[in-house]
Amino acid sequence: MDRQQRKQHWERVWAEREETTTSWFQDRPEVSLGLIERSGVWRDDPLIDVGGGASRLVDHLLQLGFSDLTVLDVSAAGLQRARRRLGTRASAVHWLECDVTAFRPARTYRLWHDRAVFHFLRDPDDRACYLAALDAALTADGQAVIATFGPEGPLKCSGLDTVRYGAAELAAELGSGWRLVEECAETHYTPADRAQQFGYFRFCRAPVRVAETR
């Protein structure tokens, strides 16, 4: 699936579905909020939610006092849902309509959050573009919170095939420049009461080792 097809797919999803009926809906994303809290980022540090769409993570981060938030999503309709829901508070958020594989960040962030974008990227070239965007978007001390379907998670979601990851598989994708510092599992129940296994992983940049000289 190329970028145009991805955009068309997600615009159609948001045109046809109510937010609370989507399989990924969470009224309060507890696991994400806990990982962000334990990352140690400050309330005025810049954070980006990749694939945020109409997610309610941004609502809760605003309530917690985070003041430099960006939400990126390929779907204009998904972003518009979130902006309407937030009302006047939407002006406190930076909104970016972009496919993450084409993202060329104009600034850097202390934390990158992604719940369920990476596991849709089945093409190795798409994953390479994602990781290049991740690398360019984060500060030298930045962290990434990435959630994917776990080893027993669904093979399809929203009509699309997915890739399932455990900690070792995701760490291998990110490469030696990243160090896994925390992981946790979640059984997410969809509005139709179907169980989905998720893995959540918090990574930080691995320190660069300088070769000793004699």
C-alpha positions, 0 to 999 in steps of 0.5 A: 500500500502506497502513501496515497492508498493509505491516506484514502483508506484512513480518510474513508475510515473516519468518514464512515465511523464514529470515534467510539466505535473504532476498534482502537478507541480508548477513553483514557489511554492509561498505559501510554500516560504511564509510560510518558509519566515515567519517561521523566519529560517535563511538562513544557518539553515538546511531545509528538503523537504520531498517528494520533488522529482522534485519539484522546491522549492529547486531551489527557496530556493537556489536562496534565499540563503539557504545553508543547504538543503536536499530533500527526496523522495522515487523515485530515478527517481524523485530526478534525474530529480531535480538534472539534472535540477539544474546542478552544483547547485545540489552539494549544496543539500543533496539528500536522496532516502527514504520512509518517513515512514522508515526515520531514520534521521542522523541529525536534521533540523530547518524546515520540509516541506511537500507538499502532502505526508502526505495526501497519508498515509491512513494507521494509522501505516504509519502515525505513522511512518511519525510522528515519523520521523518528531519528530526525525528530528526536533530540539527542536525549529523546525517547520513543514510546511505541505500541504494536500488536503483540505476538498473539495480537491480530493479523488484521485491523481495520481491513489492513494486514499488520505485523506483530512484534515482541520486544526483541523484534521491535528492538531489532527494527530500531537498531543499535542506536536505541536501547529498550528501557521499559516494556509492558503488555496490555489486553485491549478490549474493542468496543465489540468486546474483542481482546487484542494483545498489545505490547508497549515499549519505551526506548531511549537513544543508546549512548555513542561509544567512542573508541579509545585511542592509545 
